[in-house]
Amino acid sequence: MIRSELLQALAKDNPDLRADEIEQVVDIFFEEISQRLTEGGRVELRGFGAFSTRERDARKGRNPRTGETVDVPAKRVPYFKPGKEMRERLNES
């Protein structure tokens, strides 16, 4: 699902809201998650999962085009851990 499909699904389920209101809600939702992760926090949505960040150490990488060794700096990357209900739903028989 892409963002526009999400907006369409929300509009279908909430006909009383205007399209710009739905878009504003989605923007705020994702902005709040991004802001919290930027601050080093965690976002937990019960029944869905938890967003957090993980640290990646600095390492030596390789440029695939030239084969030259490149220093890759340490960084934080986003991480998602699905909740118990989500895992069960994905693995239903």
PyMOL Python script that loads the backbone (N, CA, C, O; Angstrom):
from pymol import cmd

cmd.read_pdbstr("""\
ATOM      1  N   MET A   1       0.843  -1.179   0.000  1.00  0.00           N
ATOM      2  CA  MET A   1       0.000   0.000   0.000  1.00  0.00           C
ATOM      3  C   MET A   1       0.883   1.234   0.000  1.00  0.00           C
ATOM      4  O   MET A   1       1.849   1.323   0.757  1.00  0.00           O
ATOM      5  N   ILE A   2       0.546   2.163  -0.840  1.00  0.00           N
ATOM      6  CA  ILE A   2       1.269   3.426  -0.865  1.00  0.00           C
ATOM      7  C   ILE A   2       0.425   4.500  -0.185  1.00  0.00           C
ATOM      8  O   ILE A   2      -0.747   4.281   0.122  1.00  0.00           O
ATOM      9  N   ARG A   3       1.031   5.655   0.045  1.00  0.00           N
ATOM     10  CA  ARG A   3       0.386   6.721   0.810  1.00  0.00           C
ATOM     11  C   ARG A   3      -0.977   7.112   0.219  1.00  0.00           C
ATOM     12  O   ARG A   3      -1.948   7.278   0.957  1.00  0.00           O
ATOM     13  N   SER A   4      -1.047   7.258  -1.092  1.00  0.00           N
ATOM     14  CA  SER A   4      -2.313   7.667  -1.715  1.00  0.00           C
ATOM     15  C   SER A   4      -3.402   6.614  -1.510  1.00  0.00           C
ATOM     16  O   SER A   4      -4.572   6.964  -1.350  1.00  0.00           O
ATOM     17  N   GLU A   5      -3.039   5.342  -1.511  1.00  0.00           N
ATOM     18  CA  GLU A   5      -4.011   4.279  -1.259  1.00  0.00           C
ATOM     19  C   GLU A   5      -4.500   4.330   0.189  1.00  0.00           C
ATOM     20  O   GLU A   5      -5.676   4.086   0.460  1.00  0.00           O
ATOM     21  N   LEU A   6      -3.607   4.643   1.104  1.00  0.00           N
ATOM     22  CA  LEU A   6      -3.989   4.801   2.504  1.00  0.00           C
ATOM     23  C   LEU A   6      -4.982   5.947   2.653  1.00  0.00           C
ATOM     24  O   LEU A   6      -5.988   5.815   3.351  1.00  0.00           O
ATOM     25  N   LEU A   7      -4.702   7.072   1.999  1.00  0.00           N
ATOM     26  CA  LEU A   7      -5.603   8.217   2.064  1.00  0.00           C
ATOM     27  C   LEU A   7      -6.979   7.866   1.495  1.00  0.00           C
ATOM     28  O   LEU A   7      -8.002   8.270   2.048  1.00  0.00           O
ATOM     29  N   GLN A   8      -7.001   7.124   0.402  1.00  0.00           N
ATOM     30  CA  GLN A   8      -8.267   6.717  -0.201  1.00  0.00           C
ATOM     31  C   GLN A   8      -9.053   5.792   0.733  1.00  0.00           C
ATOM     32  O   GLN A   8     -10.267   5.934   0.872  1.00  0.00           O
ATOM     33  N   ALA A   9      -8.358   4.846   1.372  1.00  0.00           N
ATOM     34  CA  ALA A   9      -9.030   3.923   2.286  1.00  0.00           C
ATOM     35  C   ALA A   9      -9.608   4.674   3.488  1.00  0.00           C
ATOM     36  O   ALA A   9     -10.721   4.386   3.928  1.00  0.00           O
ATOM     37  N   LEU A  10      -8.854   5.627   4.012  1.00  0.00           N
ATOM     38  CA  LEU A  10      -9.357   6.419   5.140  1.00  0.00           C
ATOM     39  C   LEU A  10     -10.544   7.283   4.716  1.00  0.00           C
ATOM     40  O   LEU A  10     -11.500   7.442   5.474  1.00  0.00           O
ATOM     41  N   ALA A  11     -10.483   7.837   3.508  1.00  0.00           N
ATOM     42  CA  ALA A  11     -11.589   8.655   3.013  1.00  0.00           C
ATOM     43  C   ALA A  11     -12.858   7.816   2.848  1.00  0.00           C
ATOM     44  O   ALA A  11     -13.963   8.276   3.135  1.00  0.00           O
ATOM     45  N   LYS A  12     -12.681   6.588   2.384  1.00  0.00           N
ATOM     46  CA  LYS A  12     -13.824   5.696   2.195  1.00  0.00           C
ATOM     47  C   LYS A  12     -14.482   5.350   3.535  1.00  0.00           C
ATOM     48  O   LYS A  12     -15.708   5.302   3.643  1.00  0.00           O
ATOM     49  N   ASP A  13     -13.643   5.111   4.556  1.00  0.00           N
ATOM     50  CA  ASP A  13     -14.159   4.738   5.879  1.00  0.00           C
ATOM     51  C   ASP A  13     -14.645   5.939   6.688  1.00  0.00           C
ATOM     52  O   ASP A  13     -15.357   5.768   7.677  1.00  0.00           O
ATOM     53  N   ASN A  14     -14.267   7.158   6.277  1.00  0.00           N
ATOM     54  CA  ASN A  14     -14.642   8.368   7.013  1.00  0.00           C
ATOM     55  C   ASN A  14     -15.195   9.419   6.056  1.00  0.00           C
ATOM     56  O   ASN A  14     -14.541  10.434   5.817  1.00  0.00           O
ATOM     57  N   PRO A  15     -16.389   9.194   5.505  1.00  0.00           N
ATOM     58  CA  PRO A  15     -16.931  10.115   4.512  1.00  0.00           C
ATOM     59  C   PRO A  15     -17.246  11.509   5.069  1.00  0.00           C
ATOM     60  O   PRO A  15     -17.426  12.458   4.305  1.00  0.00           O
ATOM     61  N   ASP A  16     -17.312  11.630   6.394  1.00  0.00           N
ATOM     62  CA  ASP A  16     -17.600  12.924   7.007  1.00  0.00           C
ATOM     63  C   ASP A  16     -16.385  13.850   7.036  1.00  0.00           C
ATOM     64  O   ASP A  16     -16.532  15.042   7.308  1.00  0.00           O
ATOM     65  N   LEU A  17     -15.186  13.326   6.760  1.00  0.00           N
ATOM     66  CA  LEU A  17     -13.969  14.140   6.739  1.00  0.00           C
ATOM     67  C   LEU A  17     -13.617  14.542   5.319  1.00  0.00           C
ATOM     68  O   LEU A  17     -13.784  13.765   4.379  1.00  0.00           O
ATOM     69  N   ARG A  18     -13.123  15.779   5.174  1.00  0.00           N
ATOM     70  CA  ARG A  18     -12.658  16.244   3.863  1.00  0.00           C
ATOM     71  C   ARG A  18     -11.295  15.628   3.560  1.00  0.00           C
ATOM     72  O   ARG A  18     -10.588  15.201   4.473  1.00  0.00           O
ATOM     73  N   ALA A  19     -10.933  15.583   2.300  1.00  0.00           N
ATOM     74  CA  ALA A  19      -9.668  14.984   1.873  1.00  0.00           C
ATOM     75  C   ALA A  19      -8.471  15.674   2.527  1.00  0.00           C
ATOM     76  O   ALA A  19      -7.511  15.009   2.917  1.00  0.00           O
ATOM     77  N   ASP A  20      -8.521  16.994   2.648  1.00  0.00           N
ATOM     78  CA  ASP A  20      -7.398  17.707   3.260  1.00  0.00           C
ATOM     79  C   ASP A  20      -7.284  17.404   4.747  1.00  0.00           C
ATOM     80  O   ASP A  20      -6.180  17.415   5.290  1.00  0.00           O
ATOM     81  N   GLU A  21      -8.402  17.133   5.417  1.00  0.00           N
ATOM     82  CA  GLU A  21      -8.365  16.764   6.833  1.00  0.00           C
ATOM     83  C   GLU A  21      -7.738  15.384   7.013  1.00  0.00           C
ATOM     84  O   GLU A  21      -6.952  15.165   7.934  1.00  0.00           O
ATOM     85  N   ILE A  22      -8.090  14.465   6.131  1.00  0.00           N
ATOM     86  CA  ILE A  22      -7.516  13.119   6.196  1.00  0.00           C
ATOM     87  C   ILE A  22      -6.016  13.175   5.949  1.00  0.00           C
ATOM     88  O   ILE A  22      -5.237  12.514   6.635  1.00  0.00           O
ATOM     89  N   GLU A  23      -5.622  13.968   4.966  1.00  0.00           N
ATOM     90  CA  GLU A  23      -4.198  14.102   4.665  1.00  0.00           C
ATOM     91  C   GLU A  23      -3.447  14.724   5.839  1.00  0.00           C
ATOM     92  O   GLU A  23      -2.315  14.337   6.129  1.00  0.00           O
ATOM     93  N   GLN A  24      -4.062  15.671   6.500  1.00  0.00           N
ATOM     94  CA  GLN A  24      -3.444  16.308   7.663  1.00  0.00           C
ATOM     95  C   GLN A  24      -3.259  15.305   8.803  1.00  0.00           C
ATOM     96  O   GLN A  24      -2.222  15.307   9.465  1.00  0.00           O
ATOM     97  N   VAL A  25      -4.247  14.458   9.033  1.00  0.00           N
ATOM     98  CA  VAL A  25      -4.152  13.437  10.079  1.00  0.00           C
ATOM     99  C   VAL A  25      -2.998  12.478   9.782  1.00  0.00           C
ATOM    100  O   VAL A  25      -2.210  12.159  10.672  1.00  0.00           O
ATOM    101  N   VAL A  26      -2.898  12.020   8.539  1.00  0.00           N
ATOM    102  CA  VAL A  26      -1.820  11.097   8.150  1.00  0.00           C
ATOM    103  C   VAL A  26      -0.459  11.788   8.294  1.00  0.00           C
ATOM    104  O   VAL A  26       0.492  11.187   8.793  1.00  0.00           O
ATOM    105  N   ASP A  27      -0.366  13.044   7.860  1.00  0.00           N
ATOM    106  CA  ASP A  27       0.884  13.793   7.989  1.00  0.00           C
ATOM    107  C   ASP A  27       1.312  13.913   9.449  1.00  0.00           C
ATOM    108  O   ASP A  27       2.479  13.699   9.778  1.00  0.00           O
ATOM    109  N   ILE A  28       0.371  14.254  10.319  1.00  0.00           N
ATOM    110  CA  ILE A  28       0.675  14.399  11.744  1.00  0.00           C
ATOM    111  C   ILE A  28       1.108  13.063  12.336  1.00  0.00           C
ATOM    112  O   ILE A  28       2.064  13.010  13.110  1.00  0.00           O
ATOM    113  N   PHE A  29       0.417  11.989  11.980  1.00  0.00           N
ATOM    114  CA  PHE A  29       0.747  10.661  12.482  1.00  0.00           C
ATOM    115  C   PHE A  29       2.189  10.292  12.159  1.00  0.00           C
ATOM    116  O   PHE A  29       2.951   9.915  13.049  1.00  0.00           O
ATOM    117  N   PHE A  30       2.564  10.401  10.884  1.00  0.00           N
ATOM    118  CA  PHE A  30       3.919  10.028  10.484  1.00  0.00           C
ATOM    119  C   PHE A  30       4.965  11.010  11.010  1.00  0.00           C
ATOM    120  O   PHE A  30       6.079  10.605  11.341  1.00  0.00           O
ATOM    121  N   GLU A  31       4.625  12.276  11.088  1.00  0.00           N
ATOM    122  CA  GLU A  31       5.562  13.271  11.612  1.00  0.00           C
ATOM    123  C   GLU A  31       5.847  13.010  13.090  1.00  0.00           C
ATOM    124  O   GLU A  31       6.991  13.137  13.527  1.00  0.00           O
ATOM    125  N   GLU A  32       4.835  12.651  13.855  1.00  0.00           N
ATOM    126  CA  GLU A  32       5.033  12.367  15.275  1.00  0.00           C
ATOM    127  C   GLU A  32       5.914  11.130  15.477  1.00  0.00           C
ATOM    128  O   GLU A  32       6.774  11.122  16.358  1.00  0.00           O
ATOM    129  N   ILE A  33       5.708  10.100  14.678  1.00  0.00           N
ATOM    130  CA  ILE A  33       6.563   8.912  14.766  1.00  0.00           C
ATOM    131  C   ILE A  33       7.995   9.295  14.421  1.00  0.00           C
ATOM    132  O   ILE A  33       8.924   8.928  15.141  1.00  0.00           O
ATOM    133  N   SER A  34       8.185  10.027  13.328  1.00  0.00           N
ATOM    134  CA  SER A  34       9.527  10.437  12.907  1.00  0.00           C
ATOM    135  C   SER A  34      10.206  11.298  13.959  1.00  0.00           C
ATOM    136  O   SER A  34      11.385  11.107  14.257  1.00  0.00           O
ATOM    137  N   GLN A  35       9.466  12.246  14.522  1.00  0.00           N
ATOM    138  CA  GLN A  35      10.027  13.139  15.531  1.00  0.00           C
ATOM    139  C   GLN A  35      10.475  12.360  16.761  1.00  0.00           C
ATOM    140  O   GLN A  35      11.559  12.599  17.294  1.00  0.00           O
ATOM    141  N   ARG A  36       9.651  11.440  17.204  1.00  0.00           N
ATOM    142  CA  ARG A  36       9.991  10.650  18.397  1.00  0.00           C
ATOM    143  C   ARG A  36      11.241   9.807  18.155  1.00  0.00           C
ATOM    144  O   ARG A  36      12.102   9.709  19.030  1.00  0.00           O
ATOM    145  N   LEU A  37      11.345   9.195  16.968  1.00  0.00           N
ATOM    146  CA  LEU A  37      12.530   8.392  16.650  1.00  0.00           C
ATOM    147  C   LEU A  37      13.773   9.266  16.542  1.00  0.00           C
ATOM    148  O   LEU A  37      14.859   8.855  16.951  1.00  0.00           O
ATOM    149  N   THR A  38      13.620  10.468  15.993  1.00  0.00           N
ATOM    150  CA  THR A  38      14.740  11.408  15.884  1.00  0.00           C
ATOM    151  C   THR A  38      15.277  11.764  17.263  1.00  0.00           C
ATOM    152  O   THR A  38      16.482  11.947  17.440  1.00  0.00           O
ATOM    153  N   GLU A  39      14.383  11.863  18.234  1.00  0.00           N
ATOM    154  CA  GLU A  39      14.779  12.184  19.608  1.00  0.00           C
ATOM    155  C   GLU A  39      15.356  10.981  20.342  1.00  0.00           C
ATOM    156  O   GLU A  39      15.756  11.097  21.501  1.00  0.00           O
ATOM    157  N   GLY A  40      15.404   9.827  19.682  1.00  0.00           N
ATOM    158  CA  GLY A  40      15.942   8.626  20.311  1.00  0.00           C
ATOM    159  C   GLY A  40      14.887   7.826  21.055  1.00  0.00           C
ATOM    160  O   GLY A  40      15.219   6.886  21.777  1.00  0.00           O
ATOM    161  N   GLY A  41      13.635   8.183  20.891  1.00  0.00           N
ATOM    162  CA  GLY A  41      12.549   7.513  21.597  1.00  0.00           C
ATOM    163  C   GLY A  41      12.027   6.292  20.863  1.00  0.00           C
ATOM    164  O   GLY A  41      12.624   5.806  19.902  1.00  0.00           O
ATOM    165  N   ARG A  42      10.909   5.824  21.345  1.00  0.00           N
ATOM    166  CA  ARG A  42      10.273   4.623  20.816  1.00  0.00           C
ATOM    167  C   ARG A  42       8.783   4.900  20.689  1.00  0.00           C
ATOM    168  O   ARG A  42       8.210   5.624  21.504  1.00  0.00           O
ATOM    169  N   VAL A  43       8.154   4.324  19.669  1.00  0.00           N
ATOM    170  CA  VAL A  43       6.715   4.475  19.461  1.00  0.00           C
ATOM    171  C   VAL A  43       6.108   3.086  19.458  1.00  0.00           C
ATOM    172  O   VAL A  43       6.462   2.248  18.629  1.00  0.00           O
ATOM    173  N   GLU A  44       5.193   2.843  20.385  1.00  0.00           N
ATOM    174  CA  GLU A  44       4.561   1.533  20.488  1.00  0.00           C
ATOM    175  C   GLU A  44       3.073   1.665  20.194  1.00  0.00           C
ATOM    176  O   GLU A  44       2.373   2.455  20.827  1.00  0.00           O
ATOM    177  N   LEU A  45       2.600   0.888  19.232  1.00  0.00           N
ATOM    178  CA  LEU A  45       1.189   0.855  18.872  1.00  0.00           C
ATOM    179  C   LEU A  45       0.681  -0.537  19.228  1.00  0.00           C
ATOM    180  O   LEU A  45       0.958  -1.502  18.516  1.00  0.00           O
ATOM    181  N   ARG A  46      -0.059  -0.640  20.321  1.00  0.00           N
ATOM    182  CA  ARG A  46      -0.537  -1.934  20.821  1.00  0.00           C
ATOM    183  C   ARG A  46      -1.275  -2.698  19.736  1.00  0.00           C
ATOM    184  O   ARG A  46      -2.133  -2.150  19.044  1.00  0.00           O
ATOM    185  N   GLY A  47      -0.930  -3.969  19.597  1.00  0.00           N
ATOM    186  CA  GLY A  47      -1.564  -4.817  18.609  1.00  0.00           C
ATOM    187  C   GLY A  47      -0.938  -4.710  17.234  1.00  0.00           C
ATOM    188  O   GLY A  47      -1.211  -5.541  16.367  1.00  0.00           O
ATOM    189  N   PHE A  48      -0.106  -3.708  17.016  1.00  0.00           N
ATOM    190  CA  PHE A  48       0.525  -3.519  15.713  1.00  0.00           C
ATOM    191  C   PHE A  48       2.022  -3.765  15.804  1.00  0.00           C
ATOM    192  O   PHE A  48       2.547  -4.661  15.143  1.00  0.00           O
ATOM    193  N   GLY A  49       2.715  -2.973  16.624  1.00  0.00           N
ATOM    194  CA  GLY A  49       4.143  -3.159  16.772  1.00  0.00           C
ATOM    195  C   GLY A  49       4.804  -1.931  17.368  1.00  0.00           C
ATOM    196  O   GLY A  49       4.140  -0.993  17.806  1.00  0.00           O
ATOM    197  N   ALA A  50       6.135  -1.962  17.372  1.00  0.00           N
ATOM    198  CA  ALA A  50       6.895  -0.874  17.975  1.00  0.00           C
ATOM    199  C   ALA A  50       7.978  -0.402  17.015  1.00  0.00           C
ATOM    200  O   ALA A  50       8.682  -1.205  16.402  1.00  0.00           O
ATOM    201  N   PHE A  51       8.095   0.912  16.899  1.00  0.00           N
ATOM    202  CA  PHE A  51       9.144   1.536  16.111  1.00  0.00           C
ATOM    203  C   PHE A  51      10.220   2.019  17.065  1.00  0.00           C
ATOM    204  O   PHE A  51       9.916   2.607  18.103  1.00  0.00           O
ATOM    205  N   SER A  52      11.477   1.773  16.719  1.00  0.00           N
ATOM    206  CA  SER A  52      12.594   2.258  17.517  1.00  0.00           C
ATOM    207  C   SER A  52      13.777   2.451  16.567  1.00  0.00           C
ATOM    208  O   SER A  52      13.644   2.292  15.354  1.00  0.00           O
ATOM    209  N   THR A  53      14.915   2.790  17.127  1.00  0.00           N
ATOM    210  CA  THR A  53      16.124   2.906  16.313  1.00  0.00           C
ATOM    211  C   THR A  53      17.182   1.957  16.848  1.00  0.00           C
ATOM    212  O   THR A  53      17.171   1.577  18.019  1.00  0.00           O
ATOM    213  N   ARG A  54      18.080   1.592  15.977  1.00  0.00           N
ATOM    214  CA  ARG A  54      19.220   0.747  16.349  1.00  0.00           C
ATOM    215  C   ARG A  54      20.492   1.432  15.891  1.00  0.00           C
ATOM    216  O   ARG A  54      20.522   2.134  14.881  1.00  0.00           O
ATOM    217  N   GLU A  55      21.535   1.207  16.660  1.00  0.00           N
ATOM    218  CA  GLU A  55      22.839   1.781  16.335  1.00  0.00           C
ATOM    219  C   GLU A  55      23.592   0.849  15.389  1.00  0.00           C
ATOM    220  O   GLU A  55      23.612  -0.366  15.591  1.00  0.00           O
ATOM    221  N   ARG A  56      24.192   1.404  14.387  1.00  0.00           N
ATOM    222  CA  ARG A  56      25.081   0.652  13.498  1.00  0.00           C
ATOM    223  C   ARG A  56      26.489   1.190  13.700  1.00  0.00           C
ATOM    224  O   ARG A  56      26.706   2.400  13.648  1.00  0.00           O
ATOM    225  N   ASP A  57      27.444   0.300  13.930  1.00  0.00           N
ATOM    226  CA  ASP A  57      28.832   0.708  14.128  1.00  0.00           C
ATOM    227  C   ASP A  57      29.455   1.167  12.816  1.00  0.00           C
ATOM    228  O   ASP A  57      28.998   0.803  11.733  1.00  0.00           O
ATOM    229  N   ALA A  58      30.499   1.969  12.934  1.00  0.00           N
ATOM    230  CA  ALA A  58      31.269   2.353  11.758  1.00  0.00           C
ATOM    231  C   ALA A  58      31.933   1.096  11.199  1.00  0.00           C
ATOM    232  O   ALA A  58      32.270   0.175  11.943  1.00  0.00           O
ATOM    233  N   ARG A  59      32.114   1.073   9.887  1.00  0.00           N
ATOM    234  CA  ARG A  59      32.703  -0.117   9.269  1.00  0.00           C
ATOM    235  C   ARG A  59      33.388   0.252   7.977  1.00  0.00           C
ATOM    236  O   ARG A  59      33.274   1.377   7.490  1.00  0.00           O
ATOM    237  N   LYS A  60      34.095  -0.703   7.434  1.00  0.00           N
ATOM    238  CA  LYS A  60      34.714  -0.542   6.121  1.00  0.00           C
ATOM    239  C   LYS A  60      33.765  -1.129   5.092  1.00  0.00           C
ATOM    240  O   LYS A  60      33.349  -2.281   5.213  1.00  0.00           O
ATOM    241  N   GLY A  61      33.425  -0.348   4.088  1.00  0.00           N
ATOM    242  CA  GLY A  61      32.572  -0.816   3.009  1.00  0.00           C
ATOM    243  C   GLY A  61      33.355  -0.857   1.720  1.00  0.00           C
ATOM    244  O   GLY A  61      34.542  -0.531   1.696  1.00  0.00           O
ATOM    245  N   ARG A  62      32.708  -1.250   0.665  1.00  0.00           N
ATOM    246  CA  ARG A  62      33.378  -1.330  -0.621  1.00  0.00           C
ATOM    247  C   ARG A  62      32.483  -0.693  -1.681  1.00  0.00           C
ATOM    248  O   ARG A  62      31.295  -1.002  -1.775  1.00  0.00           O
ATOM    249  N   ASN A  63      33.069   0.198  -2.476  1.00  0.00           N
ATOM    250  CA  ASN A  63      32.351   0.799  -3.588  1.00  0.00           C
ATOM    251  C   ASN A  63      32.166  -0.281  -4.643  1.00  0.00           C
ATOM    252  O   ASN A  63      33.157  -0.784  -5.172  1.00  0.00           O
ATOM    253  N   PRO A  64      30.924  -0.658  -4.972  1.00  0.00           N
ATOM    254  CA  PRO A  64      30.702  -1.762  -5.910  1.00  0.00           C
ATOM    255  C   PRO A  64      31.189  -1.454  -7.329  1.00  0.00           C
ATOM    256  O   PRO A  64      31.532  -2.365  -8.082  1.00  0.00           O
ATOM    257  N   ARG A  65      31.217  -0.185  -7.684  1.00  0.00           N
ATOM    258  CA  ARG A  65      31.645   0.181  -9.033  1.00  0.00           C
ATOM    259  C   ARG A  65      33.159   0.085  -9.196  1.00  0.00           C
ATOM    260  O   ARG A  65      33.652  -0.450 -10.189  1.00  0.00           O
ATOM    261  N   THR A  66      33.900   0.612  -8.203  1.00  0.00           N
ATOM    262  CA  THR A  66      35.358   0.664  -8.331  1.00  0.00           C
ATOM    263  C   THR A  66      36.073  -0.394  -7.510  1.00  0.00           C
ATOM    264  O   THR A  66      37.240  -0.691  -7.766  1.00  0.00           O
ATOM    265  N   GLY A  67      35.387  -0.970  -6.521  1.00  0.00           N
ATOM    266  CA  GLY A  67      36.023  -1.939  -5.638  1.00  0.00           C
ATOM    267  C   GLY A  67      36.844  -1.271  -4.549  1.00  0.00           C
ATOM    268  O   GLY A  67      37.462  -1.954  -3.732  1.00  0.00           O
ATOM    269  N   GLU A  68      36.858   0.047  -4.528  1.00  0.00           N
ATOM    270  CA  GLU A  68      37.643   0.817  -3.562  1.00  0.00           C
ATOM    271  C   GLU A  68      37.028   0.707  -2.166  1.00  0.00           C
ATOM    272  O   GLU A  68      35.805   0.719  -2.023  1.00  0.00           O
ATOM    273  N   THR A  69      37.879   0.599  -1.132  1.00  0.00           N
ATOM    274  CA  THR A  69      37.418   0.550   0.249  1.00  0.00           C
ATOM    275  C   THR A  69      36.969   1.939   0.681  1.00  0.00           C
ATOM    276  O   THR A  69      37.632   2.940   0.409  1.00  0.00           O
ATOM    277  N   VAL A  70      35.825   1.976   1.361  1.00  0.00           N
ATOM    278  CA  VAL A  70      35.231   3.242   1.783  1.00  0.00           C
ATOM    279  C   VAL A  70      34.884   3.139   3.263  1.00  0.00           C
ATOM    280  O   VAL A  70      34.398   2.104   3.719  1.00  0.00           O
ATOM    281  N   ASP A  71      35.132   4.211   4.014  1.00  0.00           N
ATOM    282  CA  ASP A  71      34.731   4.253   5.419  1.00  0.00           C
ATOM    283  C   ASP A  71      33.251   4.597   5.500  1.00  0.00           C
ATOM    284  O   ASP A  71      32.810   5.612   4.961  1.00  0.00           O
ATOM    285  N   VAL A  72      32.483   3.740   6.180  1.00  0.00           N
ATOM    286  CA  VAL A  72      31.056   3.991   6.399  1.00  0.00           C
ATOM    287  C   VAL A  72      30.909   4.396   7.858  1.00  0.00           C
ATOM    288  O   VAL A  72      31.244   3.616   8.750  1.00  0.00           O
ATOM    289  N   PRO A  73      30.409   5.615   8.118  1.00  0.00           N
ATOM    290  CA  PRO A  73      30.331   6.097   9.504  1.00  0.00           C
ATOM    291  C   PRO A  73      29.248   5.367  10.308  1.00  0.00           C
ATOM    292  O   PRO A  73      28.347   4.746   9.745  1.00  0.00           O
ATOM    293  N   ALA A  74      29.359   5.459  11.628  1.00  0.00           N
ATOM    294  CA  ALA A  74      28.329   4.914  12.517  1.00  0.00           C
ATOM    295  C   ALA A  74      27.035   5.697  12.282  1.00  0.00           C
ATOM    296  O   ALA A  74      27.063   6.882  11.948  1.00  0.00           O
ATOM    297  N   LYS A  75      25.911   5.020  12.463  1.00  0.00           N
ATOM    298  CA  LYS A  75      24.637   5.698  12.252  1.00  0.00           C
ATOM    299  C   LYS A  75      23.522   4.981  12.996  1.00  0.00           C
ATOM    300  O   LYS A  75      23.675   3.841  13.435  1.00  0.00           O
ATOM    301  N   ARG A  76      22.394   5.679  13.127  1.00  0.00           N
ATOM    302  CA  ARG A  76      21.180   5.089  13.684  1.00  0.00           C
ATOM    303  C   ARG A  76      20.252   4.770  12.529  1.00  0.00           C
ATOM    304  O   ARG A  76      20.142   5.539  11.574  1.00  0.00           O
ATOM    305  N   VAL A  77      19.588   3.637  12.623  1.00  0.00           N
ATOM    306  CA  VAL A  77      18.642   3.227  11.579  1.00  0.00           C
ATOM    307  C   VAL A  77      17.304   2.880  12.232  1.00  0.00           C
ATOM    308  O   VAL A  77      17.279   2.389  13.361  1.00  0.00           O
ATOM    309  N   PRO A  78      16.190   3.130  11.532  1.00  0.00           N
ATOM    310  CA  PRO A  78      14.889   2.780  12.093  1.00  0.00           C
ATOM    311  C   PRO A  78      14.703   1.267  12.144  1.00  0.00           C
ATOM    312  O   PRO A  78      15.226   0.537  11.302  1.00  0.00           O
ATOM    313  N   TYR A  79      13.959   0.812  13.131  1.00  0.00           N
ATOM    314  CA  TYR A  79      13.706  -0.613  13.322  1.00  0.00           C
ATOM    315  C   TYR A  79      12.245  -0.785  13.716  1.00  0.00           C
ATOM    316  O   TYR A  79      11.716  -0.006  14.509  1.00  0.00           O
ATOM    317  N   PHE A  80      11.591  -1.807  13.161  1.00  0.00           N
ATOM    318  CA  PHE A  80      10.205  -2.100  13.497  1.00  0.00           C
ATOM    319  C   PHE A  80      10.112  -3.522  14.007  1.00  0.00           C
ATOM    320  O   PHE A  80      10.610  -4.454  13.376  1.00  0.00           O
ATOM    321  N   LYS A  81       9.471  -3.685  15.156  1.00  0.00           N
ATOM    322  CA  LYS A  81       9.236  -5.006  15.707  1.00  0.00           C
ATOM    323  C   LYS A  81       7.730  -5.216  15.766  1.00  0.00           C
ATOM    324  O   LYS A  81       7.039  -4.503  16.494  1.00  0.00           O
ATOM    325  N   PRO A  82       7.205  -6.186  15.011  1.00  0.00           N
ATOM    326  CA  PRO A  82       5.759  -6.411  15.022  1.00  0.00           C
ATOM    327  C   PRO A  82       5.285  -6.914  16.384  1.00  0.00           C
ATOM    328  O   PRO A  82       6.006  -7.623  17.087  1.00  0.00           O
ATOM    329  N   GLY A  83       4.067  -6.535  16.739  1.00  0.00           N
ATOM    330  CA  GLY A  83       3.457  -6.979  17.990  1.00  0.00           C
ATOM    331  C   GLY A  83       2.961  -8.406  17.886  1.00  0.00           C
ATOM    332  O   GLY A  83       2.892  -8.976  16.796  1.00  0.00           O
ATOM    333  N   LYS A  84       2.618  -8.974  19.020  1.00  0.00           N
ATOM    334  CA  LYS A  84       2.161 -10.362  19.079  1.00  0.00           C
ATOM    335  C   LYS A  84       0.927 -10.582  18.196  1.00  0.00           C
ATOM    336  O   LYS A  84       0.862 -11.561  17.453  1.00  0.00           O
ATOM    337  N   GLU A  85      -0.047  -9.674  18.279  1.00  0.00           N
ATOM    338  CA  GLU A  85      -1.266  -9.821  17.481  1.00  0.00           C
ATOM    339  C   GLU A  85      -0.958  -9.776  15.985  1.00  0.00           C
ATOM    340  O   GLU A  85      -1.553 -10.518  15.203  1.00  0.00           O
ATOM    341  N   MET A  86      -0.027  -8.907  15.589  1.00  0.00           N
ATOM    342  CA  MET A  86       0.349  -8.798  14.171  1.00  0.00           C
ATOM    343  C   MET A  86       1.015 -10.086  13.695  1.00  0.00           C
ATOM    344  O   MET A  86       0.709 -10.584  12.611  1.00  0.00           O
ATOM    345  N   ARG A  87       1.921 -10.621  14.499  1.00  0.00           N
ATOM    346  CA  ARG A  87       2.594 -11.875  14.119  1.00  0.00           C
ATOM    347  C   ARG A  87       1.586 -13.006  13.985  1.00  0.00           C
ATOM    348  O   ARG A  87       1.653 -13.792  13.041  1.00  0.00           O
ATOM    349  N   GLU A  88       0.653 -13.090  14.925  1.00  0.00           N
ATOM    350  CA  GLU A  88      -0.371 -14.149  14.865  1.00  0.00           C
ATOM    351  C   GLU A  88      -1.248 -13.992  13.632  1.00  0.00           C
ATOM    352  O   GLU A  88      -1.588 -14.976  12.974  1.00  0.00           O
ATOM    353  N   ARG A  89      -1.607 -12.764  13.325  1.00  0.00           N
ATOM    354  CA  ARG A  89      -2.462 -12.501  12.165  1.00  0.00           C
ATOM    355  C   ARG A  89      -1.750 -12.863  10.856  1.00  0.00           C
ATOM    356  O   ARG A  89      -2.369 -13.382   9.927  1.00  0.00           O
ATOM    357  N   LEU A  90      -0.454 -12.587  10.795  1.00  0.00           N
ATOM    358  CA  LEU A  90       0.327 -12.904   9.586  1.00  0.00           C
ATOM    359  C   LEU A  90       0.514 -14.399   9.402  1.00  0.00           C
ATOM    360  O   LEU A  90       0.699 -14.865   8.278  1.00  0.00           O
ATOM    361  N   ASN A  91       0.469 -15.154  10.483  1.00  0.00           N
ATOM    362  CA  ASN A  91       0.743 -16.580  10.425  1.00  0.00           C
ATOM    363  C   ASN A  91      -0.485 -17.442  10.653  1.00  0.00           C
ATOM    364  O   ASN A  91      -0.364 -18.603  11.044  1.00  0.00           O
ATOM    365  N   GLU A  92      -1.673 -16.883  10.410  1.00  0.00           N
ATOM    366  CA  GLU A  92      -2.891 -17.672  10.541  1.00  0.00           C
ATOM    367  C   GLU A  92      -2.905 -18.768   9.473  1.00  0.00           C
ATOM    368  O   GLU A  92      -2.429 -18.570   8.355  1.00  0.00           O
ATOM    369  N   SER A  93      -3.451 -19.906   9.831  1.00  0.00           N
ATOM    370  CA  SER A  93      -3.517 -21.005   8.856  1.00  0.00           C
ATOM    371  C   SER A  93      -4.847 -21.031   8.156  1.00  0.00           C
ATOM    372  O   SER A  93      -5.080 -21.888   7.303  1.00  0.00           O
TER     373      SER A  93
END
""", "prot")
cmd.dss("prot")
cmd.show_as("cartoon", "prot")
cmd.util.cbc("prot")
cmd.orient("prot")
